[in-house]
Structures are given as C-alpha cells and as structure tokens.
Amino acid sequence: MNLLVRIKEKKEYIYGILFMAFPIVIQGLVFQLQSITEKVFLGNLDSMYISALGAAQFPFGTTVDTVMALSTGVVIIVSRLSGIKEKEKFVKYVKSAIFYNSLISFVIFAMWFFFAKQILDLLSVDKLIMDYCLSYIRICSVCFLFIGIDSSLQAMLQGLGNTKPIMYAGVLKVVLNVFFSWIFIFGHFGIKPMYIVGAALGTVVANVSATLMIIFYCFIVKYKEYGLHKNNKLWISFKPFKESIRLGIPTAMEFLLWNGSNLVLVKFLNEFSQEAMKIYTMVFGIEIIIFAFFNGTSRATLTLMGQKIGLEKRKEANTFFYVCTLINLIIVAISATFFVLFPTKILGIFTKEEQVISSAAIYLIFCAMIMFPKSLNVVIGSAIRAYKDTKWMLY
C-alpha cells in the first residue's frame, strides 16, 4: 500500500512538472522554430543564406539570452512569494524590473542598430555575406525595444506558475512568423520578394505582436488580480530591482560566458569557410530544439521548487528535482536515438547539398552523446537557483 501511495505521489510530481513545463517548452521552441522556418525557406533558395543567418543569429541570440536571464531573480522572488500566498508583494519587483530592464534593452538596441558591422567584423564574418547579416540584424534589433517589458512579465508569470499565457504568445509568434516570413521572403499578395530582409521583418512582426499579447493579458485581463496599475511610484523604485538583479546578474553572466564560447567557435568557423558555418548552424539549430525541451522542464522545476521552499517544504522541493532529472534523461535518450539512426534525413530538411549533409551527420551523432551531461547541468543549475544561489552556476 505504501508503495502504491509513493508511486501516486511521484505521478503527481511528474504531472506537476509537465503541466507547468509544456507552455515554457513551447515558448522556448519559438525562437528555434522561427530560426528553422527562416533556414528552410531561405536555405532551399540558396544555402549561402544559411551561413548568413548563422553568422547573424548566434551573436544576436546571445544578447537576447543574456537580457532574458536578467529576469531570473524575478522568477525566484515571485515563486517564493507565491508559495506563501503573498502575491501582492511581487508587484514592486515586477514594476521595477520592467522599468530598468527596458532602459537596458534600449541601450542594447542602440548597440546593435549602430554598431552591428563592428561587432560582426570582430567575429570575422565573410564579406560575401556581411550585407545580408547587417540587413537582418538591424531590422531585428527593433525587438529589443520591447524585450525589457516582455522578459519581466514572462518572469512574473513563470514565478506565479501561470505559464499558459506564455505558451499562447509563443504559438502566436510562430504562426505569425511563418505566415509573414512566407509573404515577405518569397513575395506574395503584391509584395516583391525580400529574401533575408523579409525573414527579419517576419520575425519583428511576430515578436512584437506576441509581446503586445502578454502586455494585454497582464495589464488588461488581469487588471485587478495583478494590480500593476497601482502605486505608480514603484516604477522607478531601484531597491526592488537591485534585489532581483543581484540574483539575475550571475545567471546572465553564465549565459553570456557560455554563449561567448560559442561565439569564439563562430569566429573560427567564419575564418575557415562558409561550408563549416553551414554545418555548425544546422547541427546547433537541431540540438537547441531538444535543449528547449529539457530546459523547459528544468525552468518549471525552478518555479515548483521555489514555491515549496517558500513553504519550508524542502523535501518536496528536492523530489521535484529528482523527478525532473529522470524526465530530462528520457527526453534526451529518445532524441539521441533519432540523431544516431536518422542523421541524414534530419539534416536533409535544411539543404539538398549531399556533401554538406554527409559532413554534418557525424557532428549530429556527437551532439547525441553530449546532450546527456548537458541536460544534467541544466536541471542541477535550476535546482541550485531555486535555493537563491545563482552564483554557483556562474562559477
């Protein structure tokens, strides 16, 4: 009987993680699905576009990840306050984060819009694709004008465990991106083909629309429940932001350092050949899709652990960690099997060049092996952060 009870309890933990993780996974897949859509559309026109997208998206994506990670502190604080049923206290952290994260985002927008060429020169981007990269990045940099409020509100929703709006915004983003990229890239409804510029425009329209949806939900739909309209002095209060950013900066630096190492690889590959860049872009893009799944379950576990820790139920919090570890290993095992058995078929989605596919296949198999320790690293990191220790993973 005790065994059956324990099994039932574990099922509840599994359902809890998966229920909360599903919307986060969808949101995590959004950027990758946007990127894949662009690579499939443009790659089948000319494989050179894949090199250009890779050279542009890697450094740009690094900046996005770093800015989003700054809101990790908001997730931790809100999840703990939510666990002890003191939701009214989270408002000051969220409003302060929106204001100061937006200021940071405006600065980053200016950096990418005005100094994109200098940054890409440092990464040794091939002159043949430089104009493509600059056109793509300067248009996409508009997204940074909205990412401060977007990241702060998403962090609040994740901390509260209300992840469905994030999922709905993610689905909207993917649908709009596919639709508008198809229109702008190939030229439909009287619009002339714009190729890589069209891909960038489709991304901006989709991202801004999804952010407006999140804003509408938090400020209009949840007008009374969240109370973000109350006490306007909290917008410029720096003290709450200082407390949340103290937790967020180590995570942001961790993301920056990790992605920075990838940028060093991108620099080497840019110097080596366009074909090397194509291979890396495709393989990394496929691997990051699986990352979105086990990262989603890990982020859900961070919230669930934070809520239990807030209630001083640390044993239950740790159980969420153990269950999530098992879930992640299963996800990776299934994915690795497909990578090993069908590497050429998976890569064939992005390009028809047999030489590129055959060269990339061995690297996809290699990714299948390294995903196991990578998934453990992600879930352990989330568990440590749930205990308000964000420095350890930076170290």
FIMARLUM-569745 format. One record per atom (N, C-alpha, C, O): residue in one letter; x, y, z. Coordinates in steps of 0.001 Angstrom, whole numbers, plus 500000, padded with zeros to 6 digits. Atoms other than C-alpha are relative to their C-alpha. Example, Ala and Ser with C-alpha at 12.3 -4.5 7.8 and 13.67 -1.06 7.14 Angstrom:
residues 2
A500890498810500000A512300495500507800A500900501200500000A501936501181500665S499180498810499940S513670498940507140S499230501090500730S499739502198500899
This chain:
residues 395
M500831498797500000M500000500000500000M500869501259500000M500606502212499266N499107498854499944N502828502388500914N500671500236498652N500880501377498241L499358499891501312L504482501621497561L499062500669498998L499474501531498221L500983499419500919L501295502459495671L499821501492500283L499681502299499364V500139498592499627V500984505708497614V501182500804499479V501027501906498953R498791499301500459R504580506621496799R499998500175498482R500407501218497971I500082499909501459I504031505856493103I499004501089499602I499255501870498684K501003498979500283K500901508006493125K500567501398500248K500308502328499484E499397498710499686E502852510832494773E500965500438498905E501004501606498517K499040499669501069K505557510634492118K499265500403498727K499711501288497997K500782499622501181K502905510757489402K499545501443500104K499531502173499113E500438498623499810E501641513982490899E501144500974499731E500936502051499174Y498835499162500283Y505163515402490750Y500257500070498495Y500549501136497952I499784500053501452I505523514276487135I498981500874499282I499343501673498419Y501051499212500633Y502181515786486140Y500211501494500278Y500006502338499406G499770498607499638G503034518974488010G501077500641499143G500915501761498659I498898499477500818I506324519412486149I499573500133498547I499790501172497925L500371499987501416L504915518502482735L498923501037499705L498949501686498660F501078499038500194F501818520655483163F500550501421499928F500148502214499076M499424498662499996M503874523723484006M501056500169498907M501241501265498378A498900499920500966A506722522876481614A499510500160498569A500163500813497756F500457500014501395F504631522430478479F499946501407499385F500496501617498304P500009498645500578P503919526157477949P501399500604499900P501696501327498949I498637499457500035I507552527007478805I500779499396498838I501554500088498177V499339500668501123V508786524449476272V499563500647498686V500386500931497816I500510499353501215I506532525971473616I500655501355499813I501073501708498710Q499382498685500081Q507894529409474449Q501481499879499628Q502004500690498863G498598500210500306G511451528049474324G500247499566498570G501305499831497999L499874500461501387L510836526486470936L499746501110498987L500096500990497814V500425498950500917V509542529727469478V501159500538499168V501098500562497938F498871499428500736F512893531270468601F500597498974499049F500967499300497921Q499412501040500851Q514169527944467269Q499114499712498798Q499613499528497688L500910500236501118L511058527379465162L500026501170499018L499923500983497806Q499843498834500878Q511379530925463848Q501272499862499172Q501273500079497960S498710500145500675S515020530276463025S499967498891498960S500489499048497856I500089501131500924I514281526912461419I499165500373498778I499517500041497646T500850499568501117T511479528415459326T500806500825499008T500740500610497798E499192499146500863E513854531041458005E501071499197499257E501323499427498074K498953500807500638K516602528479457336K499429499105498906K500040498939497850V500624500869501003V514225526134455496V499580500819498775V499846500426497639F500453499155501111F512689528946453399F501188500497499173F501210500353497951L498874499385500702L515987530643452552L501036498981499541L501644499142498482G498993501003500340G518231527568452552G499692499267498711G500603498868497985N500373500675501238N516270525981449736N500045500945498794N499943500503497649L499766499049501090L516701529182447706L501493500081499686L501902500036498526D498545499929500146D520458529455448308D500611499674501363D500314500344502352S499429500426498722S522496527674451003S500874501081500635S501176501000501825M499207498904499452M524574530862451416M499212500750501071M499790501312502001Y500829499322499006Y521624532290453340Y500113499328501373Y499981499989502403I499844500704498724I522137529599455998I501225500525500736I501184500743501947S498794499440499398S525662530887456597S499728501396500546S500163501737501645A500298498635499575A524371534451456795A499122500013501257A499373500783502184L500876500069498823L521588533542459254L500775499544501225L500593500080502318G499206500481498877G524025531610461416G500914501077500546G500985501283501757A499081498945499584A526565534438461476A499275501139500700A499840501772501592A500770498912499396A523827536938462390A499290499562501276A499273500293502266Q500845500425498887Q521686534882464753Q500778499584501245Q500281499764502356F499252500435498825F524413533483467023F500331501162500937F500004501088502122P499714498884499080P525668536833468394P498732500716500457P498643501155501604F501253499335499644F522173538331468317F499262499181501069F498755499734502045G500656500876499034G520725535312470154G500689500009501350G500030499890502383T499253499903498745T523489535560472766T499536501207500808T499362501118502023T500466498784499330T522361539104473569T498590499809500548T498298500220501671V501377500251499564V518705538044473772V499989499122501249V499303499434502222D499954500914498851D519502535148476144D500490500714501250D499963500497502342T499432499288498855T521568537426478380T498988500952500618T498852501014501840V501013499058499498V518831540062478654V498859499248500687V498397499656501752M501075500794499393M516166537427479342M500436499429501346M499636499357502279A499501500598498759A518372535851482031A500058500991501145A500053500584502307L499990498992498944L518495539145483934L498744499924500862L498753500353502016S501272500086499264S514892538441484975S499874498721500825S498816498463501398T500036501225499193T515786535139486676T499687500314501457T498968499568502121G500266499613498614G515754536951490012G498527500248500253G498020499937501331V501443499764499863V512142537994489414V499272498663500123V498352498534500930V500624501330499925V511191534337488824V500162499415501400V499200498913501981I499707500578498685I512860533239492077I499201500697501095I498580500041501931I500694499243498949I511385536019494216I498491499813499918I497839499572500934V501450500143500159V507864535799492767V499544498586500350V498481498416500948S500396501377499685S507795531988493070S499940499770501504S499048499073501989R500007500150498533R508668532186496783R498825500742500631R498160500212501521L501137499240499477L506101534904497482L498682499328499640L497727499356500416S501204500726500415S503536532905495526S499781498777500880S498647498439501219G500112501198499161G504317529815497618G499402500284501361G498682499452501913I500536499649498675I503480531635500858I498774500911499890I498381501565500856K501267499279500225K500389533294499317K500104501495500271K499152502105500758E499852498560499848E501783536821499430E500236500624498624E501261501259498376K499865499554501380K501189537693495803K500063501519499861K500671502048498930E500041498551500146E500564541360496473E501389500634500101E501590501753499629K498666499444499817K504240541851497362K500869499916498744K501889500598498648F499139500175501168F505568540758493980F499930501188499040F500817501367498205V500217498917500962V504222543842492177V501186500957499952V501594501379498870K498909499021499987K507054546123493291K501235499468499267K501963500236498637Y498850500575500702Y509673543712491936Y499776499998498492Y500690500276497715V500325500081501430V507913543315488602V500037501374499355V500629501540498289K500055498653500583K507270547029488008K501393500613499904K501734501246498904S498628499494500032S510831547958488919S500810499315498914S501604499958498227A499281500757501030A512162545218486646A499612500468498600A500467500595497724I500460499524501308I510028546417483732I500707501306499632I501188501463498510F499415498681500276F511379549969484034F501492499892499685F501949500398498660Y498540500019500162Y515084549188484431Y500457499016498918Y501447499272498234N499669500909501100N515170546186482089N499743500665498646N500456500413497675S500289499279501249S513598548423479437S501111500984499680S501497501129498520L498882499083500227L516350551006479914L501209499253499450L501863499713498515I498878500824500467I518972548276479488I499770499568498558I500691499583497741S500332500480501339S517187546985476405S500134501096498946S500555500832497820F499856498881500934F517106550429474783F501469500219499635F501800500498498483V498565499848500245V520883550671475171V500495498905499057V501286499168498151I499573501113500852I521332547226473594I499455500160498582I500131499806497616F500536499703501337F519036548213470709F500933500945499252F501273500712498091A499101499022500631A521276551201470009A501330499349499619A501887499639498560M498733500682500274M524371548998470211M499926499189498710M500816499268497862W500119500853501181W523093546544467601W499648500796498748W500113500473497655F500440499238501171F521492549128465331F501151500818499404F501297500907498185F498953499092500490F524504551448465124F501384499345499872F502230499833499122F498657500570499998F527465549121465728F500022498527499583F500945497791499930A500065501401500419A526394545825464144A501206499601499148A501747498509499321K498882500341500880K529143545954461499K501286499787500788K502043498855500514Q498785500136499193Q531886546468464068Q499993498692500780Q501029498040500912I500108501253499251I530601543519466114I500236498799499082I500957497867499435L499846501111500944L530375541245463077L501415499927499442L501900498840499125D498598499998500422D533860542320461973D500873499275501026D501798498549500664L499249500692498945L535179541109465337L499834498488499899L500720497729500291L500276501434500146L533593537735464561L500447499465498643L500158498320498294S499422500415501294S535326537619461148S498951499508499010S499185498542498284V501044500389500948V532086537396459181V500479500248498573V501048501296498268D499584499932501405D532745536745455493D499378501229499325D498191501507499496K500488498806500686K532449539897453366K498881499689499009K498046500546498718L501022500377500974L530296537973450881L498594499980500612L497600500174499911I501310500073499348I527513537644453456I499769501143500981I498728501200501636M500088498923499010M528161540776455533M498740500851499811M498041501143500781D501178499161500241D525433542863453867D498709499303500405D497799499932500945Y501168500770499578Y522894540075454429Y499860500047501518Y498773500276502049C500016500032498534C523858539867458101C499573501359500582C498774501420501516L500313498663499492L523654543626458635L498526500344499796L497880500896500686S501418499734500272S520241543907456982S499123499256500989S498153499814501503Y500793500841499095Y518903541069459147Y500054500541501434Y499018500692502082I499829499603498602I520328542294462464I499400501376500284I498749501567501311R500500498646499733R519439545972462123R498475500039500065R497900500801500842I501464500068499936I515806545128461443I499560499283501274I498658499745501973C500380500778498811C515624542509464202C500304500735501303C499693500442502331S499658499276498775S517205544920466701S498804500768500565S498800501120501745V501232499328499533V513771546620466912V499360499202501138V498712499779502012C500581500858498959C512727543643469083C500495500389501387C499789500194502376F499450499639498697F514997544948471849F499244501152500659F499315501318501877L500786498923499422L512744547963472311L498868499461500872L498322500185501705F501120500611499270F510141545537473720F500445498890500953F499641498410501751I499590501191499270I512259542825475333I500085500238501512I499975499290502289G499933499713498567G512605544598478701G498687499698500699G498669499011501720I501310500267499404I508884544537479455I499578498556499770I498941497951500632D500362501383500309D508449541156477763D500662499029500963D499993498150501506S499280500915499115S511135539411479832S499525500124501444S499444499125502158S500447499780498616S509899540968483090S498627499384500246S498407498744501274L501349500558499840L506256539986482555L500022498472499888L499308497784500618Q499885501458500092Q507201536479481447Q500579499414501280Q500149498350501724A499411500466498742A509339536112484580A498956499985501110A498911499057501917M501077499943499008M506377537193486716M499046498824499822M498710498140500789L500943501088500273L504043534695485027L500606498642500336L499927497773500883Q499353501275499671Q506581531881485362Q500097499822501512Q499859498729502026G499898500085498540G507129532687489047G498666499682500656G498618498999501680L501342500282499477L503365532584489635L499507498612499606L498508498123500133G500432501310500489G503159529253487813G498911500094498957G498324499079498582N501021499781501029N500768530770485264N500706500092498648N500921501188498129T499175500012501215T502654529712482134T499184499896498704T499753499980497615K500808500130501220K499722529299479719K500058501246499107K500188501108497891P499901498821500870P499786532941478523P501312500048499221P501344500510498081I498709500057500689I503474532453477675I499904499062498803I500446499348497736M500175500967501084M502510529426475579M499169500599498874M499526500480497702Y500867499416501024Y499701531254473786Y500752501067499195Y500612501150497975A499202498979500690A502043534148472986A501028499337499095A501308499827498001G499027500720500810G504608531643471731G499392499409498744G499986499472497668V500697500565501163V502122529913469451V499676501106499001V499871500947497796L500290498865500878L501008533283468094L501250500450499257L501204500752498064K498742499559500592K504633534215467478K500430499096498851K500846499578497798V499595500952501045V505366531042465488V499092500109498778V499561500166497642V500962499929501115V502188531251463406V500223501261499175V500280501204497947L499798498738500716L502739534918462545L501340500017499283L501449500543498175N498683499994500627N506428534361461837N500010499183498709N500556499615497693V500058500841501203V505770531517459396V499216500718498902V499638500754497745F500871499355500981F502975533447457693F500679501221499356F500748501335498132F499419498774500538F504731536798457358F501359499761499341F501705500449498381S498729500325500661S508128535279456537S499732499450498604S500437499777497649W500380500549501303W506453533341453733W499602501118499036W499966501094497860I500422498867500844I504890536563452432I501197500849499583I501382501150498404F498921499048500265F507992538752452757F501189499365499274F501804500005498422I498836500639500633I510672536226451728I499746499740498522I500549500114497667F500269500414501372F509016534901448586F499231501046499194F499279501037497964G500785498982500686G506756537860447774G498622499492499619G498462498800498613H501382500397500268H503015537297447922H499084501196500249H499475502168500896F501006498947499835F499877539462447817F500510501354499491F500256502398500091G499527498763500609G501578542006445589G501277500555500580G501751501600500135I498737499554499390I504692542328447767I501164499328499277I501127498121499040K498860500579500712K508017541836445983K500847499148500953K500893499446502147P499146500842499154P510392539088447291P501104500818500678P501777501615500024M498984499246499262M512695540464450015M501067499102500614M502026499592501212Y498994500971499557Y514602537268450923Y500378500192501472Y499504500123502336I499595499966498598I516665537733454103I499417501203500737I499179501126501942V500678498844499395V515174541190454750V498569499615500376V498059500023501420G501351500479499711G511757539542454557G499955499116501227G498998499169501999A499925500855498808A512837536973457165A500072500857501262A499418500558502262A499860499115498849A513847539777459526A498688500719500306A498309500846501470L501280499310499804L510567541654459000L498960499058500608L498202499446501497G500929500985499443G508571538492459678G500266499752501470G499331499606502256T499620500202498599T510495537994462929T499550501161500871T499014500950501958V500378498818499221V509878541556464112V498485500071500200V498016500296501315V501466499951499903V506136541488463337V499496498956501004V498628499249501825A500431501093499114A505750538136465157A500366500294501452A499533500132502345N499545499760498629N507811539103468225N499255501153500664N498848501044501821V500697498850499426V506190542495468747V498534499661500281V497986500077501301S501396500396499793S502701541016468342S499850499130501248S498912499306502025A500055500880498827A503425538329470949A500215500784501287A499565500507502295T499767499162498820T504774540923473394T498759500814500344T498399500933501515L501227499235499766L501654543058472964L498906499122500601L498094499591501398M500971500932499436M499573539978473747M500273499784501494M499335499762502291I499630500172498592I501483539433477034I499637501254500796I499105501164501902I500333498726499339I501077543125477918I498492500120500204I498040500510501280F501462499928499912F497335542985477189F499493499075501106F498607499456501872Y500445500964498991Y496936539884479395Y500294500516501414Y499422500480502283C499591499618498650C498864541260482386C499380501319500461C499080501485501643F500490498674499613F497560544841482304F498500500174499822F497891501012500488I501436499843500267I494016544387480964I499200498814500559I498298499002501376V500739501191499559V492810540799481525V500150499799501508V499173499525502204K499722500185498571K494479540554484965K500147501345500713K500950501489501634Y499936498623499491Y493915544238485752Y499884500057501528Y500682500720502192K500240499958498557K492580543650489263K500895499023500769K501388499347501849E499263501043499272E494418540433490200E501469500359500203E502003500188501299Y498574499699499894Y497968541588489460Y500254501412500527Y501280501661501160G499873498652499440G497452545241490298G501200500780499508G501759501583500254L498843499287500532L500217546515488030L499700501476499754L500612502261499493H500401498611500231H498246549758487637H500104500840501269H499986502064501210K500003499299498728K498567550652491333K501391500552500342K502411500024499899N498770499419499451N501201552855493018N501068500216498921N502037499461498840N499102499729501121N502987554348490015N501420500359500425N502337500292499606K498649499688499537K505963555401492174K500917498780499970K502139498920499925L499198501222499995L507092551761492174L500758499792498693L501738499048498651W499333500197501294W508060552016488503W501473500375500082W502324499680499527I498619499505499991I511217553976489280I500732499662501301I501842500142501533S499347500424498764S511988552396492654S501128499025499672S500888497952499117F498832500821500384F515503550975492284F500260498854500977F500853497845500595K499689501002498983K515645548963495521K499486498596499638K500242497630499747P500460501349500384P513389546071494340P500804499433498824P501127498246498801F499215500459501147F515298545909491038F501391499557500442F501922498568499937K498679500357499491K518598545843492931K499987498607500618K500924497830500438E500103501324499365E517406542814494920E499838498896498967E500468497844499082S500221501028501012S516186540909491863S501192499865499058S501526498759498634I498865500042500924I519155541853489667I501201499349500657I502052498778499974R498919500683499276R521514540601492385R499963498504499731R500999497842499661L500170501419500332L520088537164491633L500108499766498496L500533498699498054G500045500180501449G519762537758487896G501337500152499307G501597499472498314I498723499737500680I523240539065487031I500878498753499880I501416498509498799P499176501211500173P525115535799487804P499467499070498907P500248498485498156T500581500847501040T522674533883485580T500239500601498624T500562499887497675A499748499330501277A523005536478482823A501461499836499588A501755499586498419M498577500166500292M526805536291483083M500312498556499600M501155498304498738E499826501410500356E526593532492482971E499610499767498535E500334499116497783F500455500131501384F524595532669479737F500980500689499045F501298500171497975L499087499242500856L526955535297478341L501313499250499788L501840499214498676L498739500734500113L530049533220479074L499834498745499152L500679498424498316W500243501221500770W528524530036477690W499823500319498522W500442499696497660N500218499609501392N527283531716474544N501232500667499405N501478500586498202G498764499382500470G530531533668474350G500965498971499451G501665499225498471S499124501063500513S532410530405473927S499524499532498628S500333499197497764N500538500350501328N530073529565471034N500356501058498960N500588500744497793L499641498933500933L530830532960469503L501459499890499565L501803500236498435V498601500242500380V534541532127469588V500057498933498905V500820499051497946L500072501039501030L533710528982467623L499489500574498681L499995500243497609V500543499372501203V531645531051465196V501081500815499294V501178500794498067K498900499214500583K534633533365464681K500965499083499255K501366499382498130F499084500954500651F536889530373463913F499394499466498708F500062499371497678L500659500596501170L534338528897461533L499837501015498871L499963500672497696N500096498961501015N533798532204459754N501322500169499257N501347500408498050E498683499866500606E537534532377459150E500343498781499137E501117498876498184F499655501248500693F537633528770457945F499294499882498652F499947499838497610S500741500101501260S534855528501455356S498510500184500249S498021500003501364Q501458499890499917Q531194529159454621Q499365498644500255Q498354498551500950E500568501334499819E530585525405454491E500052499576501463E499113498961501967A499889500317498580A531843524993458054A498921500713500797A498350500151501732M501037499222499324M529451527733459147M498625499389499746M497786499362500647K501275500656500323K526564525981457367K499785498791500898K498711498606501469I500096501230499214I527308522712459167I499701500327501465I498817499732502081Y500186499637498598Y527572524352462574Y498605500577500243Y497957500257501239T501318499379499859T524410526395462045T498891498953500015T497972499026500830M501034501038500069M522357523340461091M500021499097501230M498984498854501848V499888500949498885V523666520996463786V499617500660501319V498860500090502106F500316499285498766F523485523562466577F498509500327500064F497896500245501129G501424499685500035G519987524578465458G499124498813500349G498090498969500997I500755501211499686I518770520981465689I500161499641501473I499189499304502148E499739500336498599E520422520360469053E499235500918500943E498720500469501967I500622499024499111I518958523543470544I498495499770500120I497877500212501088I501422500351499898I515440522277469795I499785499050501171I498855499228501958I500103500946498887I515985519365472193I500310500712501310I499702500428502342F499681499204498817F517567521801474634F498758500717500521F498564500822501732A501214499288499590A514271523723474659A499097499108500847A498420499592501754F500851500925499238F512505520607475978F500529499796501414F499796499997502382F499543500261498633F514773519739478892F500290501291500770F500322501275502000N499891498720499314N515381523412479652N498628500442500515N498531501043501585G501356499655499573G511590523902479836G499595499275501269G499042499886502184T500328500754498783T511128521118482386T500830500493501181T500353500509502315S499128499516498929S514073522497484372S499523501350500529S499561501595501735R500514498698499556R512635526021484448R498705499834500782R498460500566501742A501224500277499241A509282524616485584A500353499496501393A499703499849502377T499563500542498712T511102522748488337T500531501109500897T500331501067502111L499536498850499226L512776526006489427L498823500682500698L498905501002501883T501178499350499416T509334527557489982T499367499129501083T499060499609502174L500638500909499042L507871524496491716L500842499828501266L500306499769502373M499116500099498831M510912524144493979M499949501287500811M499916501251502041G500065498719499293G510788527856494804G498746500131500841G498790500652501956Q501255499940499255Q507155527574495858Q500057499120501244Q499583499513502310K499893500911498857K507897524596498109K501006500515501033K500787500383502237I499010499445499073I510987526247499599I499399501161500779I499674501332501967G500684498900499316G508868529316500377G499118499505501131G498910500194502129L500853500613498971L506617526990502359L500801499165500991L500228498494501850E499103500795499147E509675525401504081E499792498494499808E499992497722500745K500169501426500308K508904522051502395K501139499563499079K500920499289497899R498807500247500810R512430521304501198R500078498565499492R500641498320498426K499996501389500457K511970517554500962K499175499861498716K499590499193497769E500834500031501202E509144518020498462E500679500753498855E500574500360497693A499271499245501028A511241520601496627A501059499126499345A501211499130498124N498943500868500538N514085518114496253N499420498865499165N500051498410498211T500641501063500783T511673515458494987T499715500478498583T499862499715497628F500209499434501341F510776517751492089F501292499933499181F501265499659497981F498710500059500696F514484517878491237F500292498588499496F500685498414498342Y499706501381500393Y514880514075491193Y499099499542498846Y499555498887497909V500947500387501048V511761513584489077V500354500685498685V500305500060497625C499640499257501211C512830516293486617C501257499411499349C501354499339498124T498778500615500536T516260514673486253T499664498771499161T500217498580498078L500410501195500730L514610511421485187L499273500366498709L499536499778497660I500735499563501194I512243513183482774I500973500483498924I500831500136497752N499041499450500957N515158515012481142N500843498914499341N501114498977498141L499198501088500571L517215511850480688L499185499196498985L499728498727497985I500863500705500962I514256510185478961I499864500808498714I499940500255497617I500109499128501176I513810513178476638I501260499907499147I501185499768497927V498728500032500722V517493513131475710V500235498639499357V500737498563498236A499791501350500538A517580509345475227A499192499787498722A499698499227497749I500848500129501199I514685509446472754I500581500833498850I500666500358497717S499449499108501023S516210512395470874S501304499447499435S501521499461498223A498709500535500433A519667510822470761A499825498812499072A500595498631498128T500273501162500855T518210507668469248T499702500436498569T500215499851497615F500322499477501340F516764509649466335F501231500616499338F501435500458498135F498793499372500552F520011511588465898F500959498952499443F501566499148498390V499064501058500401V522035508373465654V499468499201498817V500225498843497915L500581500857501040L519619506436463433L499688500755498703L499814500188497618F500458499280501196F518448509168461037F500674501365499824F499975502348499579P499369498678500097P521066511954460878P499844500664498630P499586501865498551T500076499400501343T520988512446457093T498582500455499655T498398501474498990K501387499605500269K517188512540456932K499642501287500739K498936502139500200I500275498788499219I517038515180459682I500673501204499353I500059502261499215L499260498903500616L519704517324458026L499469500354498611L499595501490498154G500543499790501336G518035516894454642G498840500966499948G498459501431498874I501098499024499941I515207519144455816I500503501394499638I499761502204499082F499459498650500128F517527522165455648F500727500263498684F500779501405498228T499257499802501236T519547521605452491T499999498717499180T499844497618499712K499942501151500903K519779519336449468K501443499681499582K501671498761498797E498596500218500346E523592519554449223E500530498756500722E500738498777501935E499615501286499408E524721515953449787E501333500076500737E501512499425501766Q498699499890499353Q528281516924450655Q499881500627501387Q500517500173502339V500216499336498708V527136519251453439V499300499053500968V499655498995502146I500747500934499151I524696516628454767I500919498901500532I500902498599501725S499114501084499583S527303513848454835S501061500492500980S501445499769501900S498996499442499090S529843516135456527S499404500319501365S500073500187502390A500639499592498745A527349517283459152A499496498821500821A499322498951502032A500632501145499323A525976513818460022A500777499554501236A500173499278502272I499202500481498874I528880512816462293I499898500940501188I499971500502502336Y500107499023498915Y528501516031464297Y498645499916500697Y498536500181501894L501315500177499394L524810515402464848L500017498805500942L499392498829502002I499852501183499135I525697511975466257I500776500367501264I500447499914502360F499217499546498848F528285513617468505F499125500784500979F499252500632502194C500916499227499158C525597516019469783C499101499076500827C498737499399501958A500840500964499292A523508512984470743A500657499554501299A499973499313502293M499274500456498808M526212511973473228M500132501106501039M499950500861502232I499735498943499020I526928515365474798I498729500585500608I498798501334501583M501239499485499425M523252516129475412M499707499408501378M499010500032502177F500271500622498695F523209513722478386F500601500825501145F499865501213502053P499472499154498919P525640515674480605P499457501424499957P499322502067500999K500536498644500114K524248518956479247K498646500115500694K498374501109501366S501324499967499371S520718518085480408S500117499950501523S499351500607502229L499778500061498552L522024517189483887L500463501352500522L500044501788501595N499501498692499604N523849520508484045N498862501009500123N498844501822501047V501097499033500012V520670522430483228V499065499798501193V498699500767501858V500944500240498902V518406520755485796V500664500241501360V500021500748502279I499295499735498743I521043520904488545I500113501503500227I499943501989501345G499913498542499890G521533524596487801G498697500630500452G498695501536501285S501310499471499606S517810525277488096S499705499709501468S499151500551502175A500239500373498605A517649523418491411A500808500879500955A500308501304501996I499154499141499160I520551525421492839I499443501418500051I499440502049501108R500556498645500040R518966528695491709R498739500107500855R498459501159501432A501226499985499194A515719527722493449A500304500300501463A499457500828502184Y499571499714498629Y517674527968496721Y500657501385500110Y501362501671501078K499501498620500044K518585531591495775K501515500084499889K502113501095500256D498563499969500259D522154530652494903D500204500007498487D500206498957497845T499799499899501446T522731531950491386T501479500143499633T501834500123498455K498570499809500274K526500532430491759K500712498692499671K501659498673498885W499279501264500163W527467528758491877W500086499577498534W501146499160498068M499981500398501402M526460528042488285M500865500933499155M501421500518498138L499080499090500685L528359531159487181L501438499530500181L502222499507499232Y498646500500499745Y531490529808488874Y500277498748499179Y501369498185499261
